[in-house]
């Protein structure tokens, strides 16, 4: 029976891979051909509905979210989605839903999945020299989504069940680093079918370039960022062909494509767009934690301290923040406080990421009260910052204030129901407050967000047998939720049976 498989180390590294489509390779043009470019996505929309594509993407994401390398870095994820929202609000992306997620991988890569889900590697963000460069990659991936390139490929498989398609796509991702493991994990997809899912056609790439450049212009980013970033990747491919960036293997870069980009932006007046503080802080954090072992943290600290001592950095704020991040990871909290003081001197207006790191340092040092004070002050100044809310709840739990943590988390989940970490913290708060039944309910919601319907159903059943019992109103809500989860589980099982 073919089914999505648990992602092991090889498959997690292959999360770096790009999902693509099976389109015939056509000769690239040496000059811009905006009027002549085929709109490959037009036909796809007639054969695969947007709802079906989204459902398939959600099925794949449920498996990917169980992978520890699909990073739960709330600050970076929220930044990516705010940046993506700016790009998706442009006319060229109007009417399409996109959701970005972070993959903990040092390689430079990004990939689009069915339904508008787009994965971005930490290595890609760390390698971007400007925010416009990062935005250019996101805009390119959005171009693949808006032109429905993926839907076109999936429409060719319309006789195949959703679970089988999901397994094939996950297998294609895994095959990027371990073809043998992928072949053993799925049985329906031939090697040729997997290969078709691993390389965009040249026409599809050029169309995504064109749409991406239009998107960058409309969103106020520098279109030349696409030329500079992709040009650097092309150079790296030529110099280190045996170890080329993963993005160039799944998004073939040619001299014609680079020339086409250059001609499309040559008449634009260059305007230097300042990088946002979010980009600078997120990039500094990811660079600082690129290698998290003891030796890696030590080397990162040494490098940052040398840069600051020798004034060899053009962004001291980011360097101090990166150093503070490493120091917290090393549990050198005294030195971390000194570094954070330097950060605040250079950015006195404050930022949620700065306040969260300061509160995290206090919490890890065993000072729950100090962490809570910092987190509460940060939430008051920056309402809606998920990283600070999580830290505030953790500090309340660490300080033995379970009832306050319950109230806080219930308030937050009224608007942030799709955050599994908040549900996990709420379950801990309920358990600490002696509310076993409610703890089971919160755990069920966490499992449901990960698509683990069997476990979610079991948790709700346990909640109905726990003591003290649920009140009538809550029990009625649980019964209704139980029916929903049971139906989802039955659908999943039926789809798996059809893959036999």
LINPE-V938663 format. One record per residue. N is the residue number from 1. OMEGA is omega in whole degrees, 0 to 359 (999 if undefined). Layout:
# LINPE-V938663
n->N omega->OMEGA
n->N omega->OMEGA
This chain:
# LINPE-V938663
n->1 omega->180
n->2 omega->179
n->3 omega->176
n->4 omega->188
n->5 omega->176
n->6 omega->186
n->7 omega->178
n->8 omega->183
n->9 omega->181
n->10 omega->180
n->11 omega->178
n->12 omega->175
n->13 omega->181
n->14 omega->169
n->15 omega->175
n->16 omega->188
n->17 omega->178
n->18 omega->169
n->19 omega->178
n->20 omega->190
n->21 omega->182
n->22 omega->177
n->23 omega->181
n->24 omega->178
n->25 omega->179
n->26 omega->182
n->27 omega->179
n->28 omega->177
n->29 omega->181
n->30 omega->180
n->31 omega->180
n->32 omega->178
n->33 omega->185
n->34 omega->183
n->35 omega->184
n->36 omega->182
n->37 omega->177
n->38 omega->177
n->39 omega->189
n->40 omega->184
n->41 omega->187
n->42 omega->183
n->43 omega->184
n->44 omega->183
n->45 omega->182
n->46 omega->188
n->47 omega->181
n->48 omega->183
n->49 omega->178
n->50 omega->180
n->51 omega->179
n->52 omega->179
n->53 omega->180
n->54 omega->180
n->55 omega->178
n->56 omega->178
n->57 omega->179
n->58 omega->177
n->59 omega->179
n->60 omega->182
n->61 omega->178
n->62 omega->177
n->63 omega->183
n->64 omega->183
n->65 omega->176
n->66 omega->181
n->67 omega->182
n->68 omega->179
n->69 omega->168
n->70 omega->199
n->71 omega->174
n->72 omega->176
n->73 omega->190
n->74 omega->181
n->75 omega->181
n->76 omega->181
n->77 omega->179
n->78 omega->177
n->79 omega->180
n->80 omega->182
n->81 omega->173
n->82 omega->178
n->83 omega->179
n->84 omega->179
n->85 omega->176
n->86 omega->181
n->87 omega->183
n->88 omega->179
n->89 omega->181
n->90 omega->182
n->91 omega->183
n->92 omega->181
n->93 omega->184
n->94 omega->176
n->95 omega->181
n->96 omega->178
n->97 omega->177
n->98 omega->178
n->99 omega->182
n->100 omega->174
n->101 omega->187
n->102 omega->176
n->103 omega->181
n->104 omega->182
n->105 omega->186
n->106 omega->181
n->107 omega->178
n->108 omega->182
n->109 omega->172
n->110 omega->181
n->111 omega->179
n->112 omega->176
n->113 omega->176
n->114 omega->175
n->115 omega->176
n->116 omega->175
n->117 omega->184
n->118 omega->178
n->119 omega->181
n->120 omega->180
n->121 omega->176
n->122 omega->180
n->123 omega->179
n->124 omega->179
n->125 omega->181
n->126 omega->184
n->127 omega->182
n->128 omega->180
n->129 omega->177
n->130 omega->178
n->131 omega->178
n->132 omega->176
n->133 omega->178
n->134 omega->180
n->135 omega->181
n->136 omega->178
n->137 omega->178
n->138 omega->180
n->139 omega->177
n->140 omega->179
n->141 omega->176
n->142 omega->177
n->143 omega->177
n->144 omega->180
n->145 omega->185
n->146 omega->178
n->147 omega->175
n->148 omega->178
n->149 omega->181
n->150 omega->179
n->151 omega->180
n->152 omega->178
n->153 omega->183
n->154 omega->180
n->155 omega->179
n->156 omega->181
n->157 omega->189
n->158 omega->177
n->159 omega->183
n->160 omega->181
n->161 omega->181
n->162 omega->181
n->163 omega->179
n->164 omega->177
n->165 omega->179
n->166 omega->179
n->167 omega->180
n->168 omega->181
n->169 omega->177
n->170 omega->177
n->171 omega->178
n->172 omega->177
n->173 omega->181
n->174 omega->183
n->175 omega->179
n->176 omega->181
n->177 omega->181
n->178 omega->182
n->179 omega->181
n->180 omega->180
n->181 omega->181
n->182 omega->181
n->183 omega->179
n->184 omega->185
n->185 omega->180
n->186 omega->185
n->187 omega->186
n->188 omega->190
n->189 omega->175
n->190 omega->177
n->191 omega->180
n->192 omega->179
n->193 omega->178
n->194 omega->180
n->195 omega->179
n->196 omega->180
n->197 omega->188
n->198 omega->179
n->199 omega->175
n->200 omega->175
n->201 omega->181
n->202 omega->178
n->203 omega->178
n->204 omega->179
n->205 omega->181
n->206 omega->177
n->207 omega->177
n->208 omega->175
n->209 omega->183
n->210 omega->180
n->211 omega->180
n->212 omega->179
n->213 omega->177
n->214 omega->180
n->215 omega->179
n->216 omega->179
n->217 omega->185
n->218 omega->181
n->219 omega->177
n->220 omega->176
n->221 omega->182
n->222 omega->181
n->223 omega->179
n->224 omega->177
n->225 omega->178
n->226 omega->180
n->227 omega->183
n->228 omega->183
n->229 omega->180
n->230 omega->176
n->231 omega->178
n->232 omega->177
n->233 omega->179
n->234 omega->178
n->235 omega->178
n->236 omega->178
n->237 omega->181
n->238 omega->185
n->239 omega->184
n->240 omega->187
n->241 omega->182
n->242 omega->180
n->243 omega->184
n->244 omega->176
n->245 omega->183
n->246 omega->183
n->247 omega->181
n->248 omega->178
n->249 omega->181
n->250 omega->174
n->251 omega->187
n->252 omega->178
n->253 omega->178
n->254 omega->177
n->255 omega->180
n->256 omega->179
n->257 omega->180
n->258 omega->179
n->259 omega->179
n->260 omega->177
n->261 omega->183
n->262 omega->180
n->263 omega->180
n->264 omega->183
n->265 omega->188
n->266 omega->180
n->267 omega->178
n->268 omega->174
n->269 omega->182
n->270 omega->175
n->271 omega->183
n->272 omega->181
n->273 omega->181
n->274 omega->176
n->275 omega->178
n->276 omega->178
n->277 omega->179
n->278 omega->179
n->279 omega->183
n->280 omega->182
n->281 omega->179
n->282 omega->179
n->283 omega->179
n->284 omega->179
n->285 omega->182
n->286 omega->177
n->287 omega->183
n->288 omega->183
n->289 omega->181
n->290 omega->176
n->291 omega->190
n->292 omega->174
n->293 omega->182
n->294 omega->181
n->295 omega->181
n->296 omega->178
n->297 omega->179
n->298 omega->180
n->299 omega->179
n->300 omega->179
n->301 omega->181
n->302 omega->181
n->303 omega->181
n->304 omega->179
n->305 omega->178
n->306 omega->179
n->307 omega->181
n->308 omega->180
n->309 omega->183
n->310 omega->182
n->311 omega->183
n->312 omega->179
n->313 omega->179
n->314 omega->181
n->315 omega->182
n->316 omega->178
n->317 omega->181
n->318 omega->181
n->319 omega->178
n->320 omega->179
n->321 omega->176
n->322 omega->179
n->323 omega->179
n->324 omega->178
n->325 omega->179
n->326 omega->182
n->327 omega->176
n->328 omega->178
n->329 omega->178
n->330 omega->182
n->331 omega->173
n->332 omega->192
n->333 omega->178
n->334 omega->178
n->335 omega->178
n->336 omega->178
n->337 omega->179
n->338 omega->179
n->339 omega->179
n->340 omega->174
n->341 omega->177
n->342 omega->178
n->343 omega->183
n->344 omega->177
n->345 omega->182
n->346 omega->178
n->347 omega->188
n->348 omega->179
n->349 omega->175
n->350 omega->180
n->351 omega->181
n->352 omega->180
n->353 omega->179
n->354 omega->181
n->355 omega->179
n->356 omega->180
n->357 omega->178
n->358 omega->179
n->359 omega->178
n->360 omega->179
n->361 omega->179
n->362 omega->182
n->363 omega->180
n->364 omega->178
n->365 omega->179
n->366 omega->181
n->367 omega->182
n->368 omega->181
n->369 omega->178
n->370 omega->178
n->371 omega->181
n->372 omega->180
n->373 omega->179
n->374 omega->181
n->375 omega->180
n->376 omega->177
n->377 omega->179
n->378 omega->179
n->379 omega->178
n->380 omega->181
n->381 omega->182
n->382 omega->182
n->383 omega->179
n->384 omega->179
n->385 omega->187
n->386 omega->180
n->387 omega->179
n->388 omega->179
n->389 omega->178
n->390 omega->181
n->391 omega->178
n->392 omega->179
n->393 omega->179
n->394 omega->180
n->395 omega->177
n->396 omega->179
n->397 omega->180
n->398 omega->180
n->399 omega->177
n->400 omega->182
n->401 omega->186
n->402 omega->183
n->403 omega->176
n->404 omega->178
n->405 omega->177
n->406 omega->183
n->407 omega->181
n->408 omega->185
n->409 omega->178
n->410 omega->177
n->411 omega->182
n->412 omega->183
n->413 omega->174
n->414 omega->180
n->415 omega->183
n->416 omega->186
n->417 omega->182
n->418 omega->179
n->419 omega->183
n->420 omega->181
n->421 omega->178
n->422 omega->176
n->423 omega->179
n->424 omega->178
n->425 omega->178
n->426 omega->177
n->427 omega->178
n->428 omega->180
n->429 omega->178
n->430 omega->180
n->431 omega->180
n->432 omega->180
n->433 omega->178
n->434 omega->180
n->435 omega->186
n->436 omega->182
n->437 omega->179
n->438 omega->177
n->439 omega->177
n->440 omega->180
n->441 omega->180
n->442 omega->178
n->443 omega->178
n->444 omega->179
n->445 omega->177
n->446 omega->180
n->447 omega->181
n->448 omega->179
n->449 omega->177
n->450 omega->178
n->451 omega->179
n->452 omega->189
n->453 omega->180
n->454 omega->180
n->455 omega->179
n->456 omega->178
n->457 omega->181
n->458 omega->179
n->459 omega->179
n->460 omega->176
n->461 omega->177
n->462 omega->181
n->463 omega->182
n->464 omega->180
n->465 omega->186
n->466 omega->177
n->467 omega->0
n->468 omega->184
n->469 omega->176
n->470 omega->174
n->471 omega->186
n->472 omega->184
n->473 omega->181
n->474 omega->178
n->475 omega->178
n->476 omega->178
n->477 omega->179
n->478 omega->179
n->479 omega->179
n->480 omega->179
n->481 omega->179
n->482 omega->178
n->483 omega->179
n->484 omega->183
n->485 omega->178
n->486 omega->179
n->487 omega->178
n->488 omega->179
n->489 omega->178
n->490 omega->178
n->491 omega->180
n->492 omega->180
n->493 omega->180
n->494 omega->179
n->495 omega->178
n->496 omega->180
n->497 omega->182
n->498 omega->179
n->499 omega->182
n->500 omega->999
